[in-house]
Amino acid sequence: MPPRVTLPPSAQDARRIKRSRVLSYVLVLLAAVVFSLRPELFGDPHTQPAHALLHAWRIVAGIVLGVAALAVQVVVGVQWRKTLRHGGEAPGNRAPGDR
């Protein structure tokens, strides 16, 4: 099988890829902040019954944010590969002579 040669992304795709990376970094940063929150910051754990729920929800929220960061990268990658397969043109944007 010959090696695959991929074209560099178009200007629009490059902007989309850059935005998705920034969004993913922000989501990962938020996940790190959520994971680093300690329930002790919100009061004494022995006097607040919701303390255990807060502890569990920060873990769930951190995992959801991390998975969302990964999902952003997967969605953008799939869209970019789809445009490569179709020759980089949207189906409705053909030249007037091709209609």
C-alpha positions as CSV (number, residue, x, y, z in Angstrom):
1,M,0.0,0.0,0.0
2,P,1.5,3.4,-1.0
3,P,2.0,6.0,1.7
4,R,-0.8,8.5,2.0
5,V,-0.2,12.1,1.2
6,T,-2.5,14.5,2.9
7,L,-3.0,18.1,1.8
8,P,-2.5,20.9,4.2
9,P,-5.9,22.2,5.5
10,S,-7.5,25.1,3.7
11,A,-7.7,28.5,5.4
12,Q,-11.2,27.8,6.7
13,D,-10.2,24.3,8.0
14,A,-7.1,25.7,9.6
15,R,-9.2,28.3,11.5
16,R,-11.7,25.5,12.6
17,I,-8.8,23.3,13.7
18,K,-7.2,26.2,15.7
19,R,-10.5,27.1,17.4
20,S,-11.1,23.4,18.2
21,R,-7.7,23.2,19.8
22,V,-8.3,26.3,21.9
23,L,-11.7,25.0,23.0
24,S,-10.2,21.6,23.9
25,Y,-7.4,23.3,25.9
26,V,-10.0,25.4,27.8
27,L,-12.1,22.3,28.5
28,V,-9.1,20.4,29.8
29,L,-8.1,23.4,31.9
30,L,-11.7,23.5,33.3
31,A,-11.5,19.8,34.1
32,A,-8.2,20.3,35.9
33,V,-9.7,23.1,38.0
34,V,-12.8,21.0,38.8
35,F,-10.7,18.1,39.8
36,S,-8.5,20.3,42.0
37,L,-11.4,21.7,43.9
38,R,-11.5,20.2,47.4
39,P,-14.9,19.9,49.2
40,E,-13.3,21.5,52.3
41,L,-13.4,24.8,50.4
42,F,-17.2,24.8,50.8
43,G,-17.4,24.3,54.5
44,D,-17.0,21.7,57.2
45,P,-17.7,18.2,55.8
46,H,-19.2,17.0,59.1
47,T,-21.9,19.7,59.2
48,Q,-23.0,19.6,55.6
49,P,-24.8,16.5,54.3
50,A,-24.3,17.6,50.7
51,H,-20.5,17.4,51.1
52,A,-20.3,13.8,49.8
53,L,-22.4,14.8,46.7
54,L,-20.1,17.7,46.0
55,H,-17.2,15.4,46.2
56,A,-18.8,12.9,43.7
57,W,-20.1,15.6,41.3
58,R,-16.7,17.2,40.9
59,I,-15.3,13.9,39.7
60,V,-18.2,13.4,37.3
61,A,-18.0,17.0,36.0
62,G,-14.2,16.6,35.5
63,I,-14.6,13.4,33.5
64,V,-17.4,14.9,31.4
65,L,-15.3,18.0,30.6
66,G,-12.3,15.7,29.6
67,V,-14.5,13.6,27.4
68,A,-16.0,16.8,25.8
69,A,-12.5,18.0,25.0
70,L,-11.7,14.7,23.3
71,A,-15.1,14.8,21.4
72,V,-14.3,18.2,20.0
73,Q,-11.1,16.9,18.5
74,V,-12.8,13.8,17.1
75,V,-15.7,15.8,15.5
76,V,-13.3,18.3,13.9
77,G,-11.1,15.6,12.6
78,V,-14.0,13.7,11.1
79,Q,-15.2,16.8,9.4
80,W,-11.8,17.6,8.0
81,R,-11.4,14.1,6.6
82,K,-14.8,14.3,5.1
83,T,-13.9,17.4,3.2
84,L,-10.7,15.7,2.0
85,R,-12.6,12.8,0.6
86,H,-15.0,15.1,-1.3
87,G,-12.2,17.0,-2.9
88,G,-12.5,20.0,-0.5
89,E,-15.7,21.3,-2.1
90,A,-19.1,21.5,-0.6
91,P,-21.7,19.6,-2.7
92,G,-23.7,22.8,-3.4
93,N,-20.8,25.1,-4.3
94,R,-19.9,24.0,-7.8
95,A,-18.8,26.3,-10.6
96,P,-21.5,27.7,-12.9
97,G,-20.3,25.5,-15.8
98,D,-20.8,22.3,-13.8
99,R,-24.4,22.9,-13.0
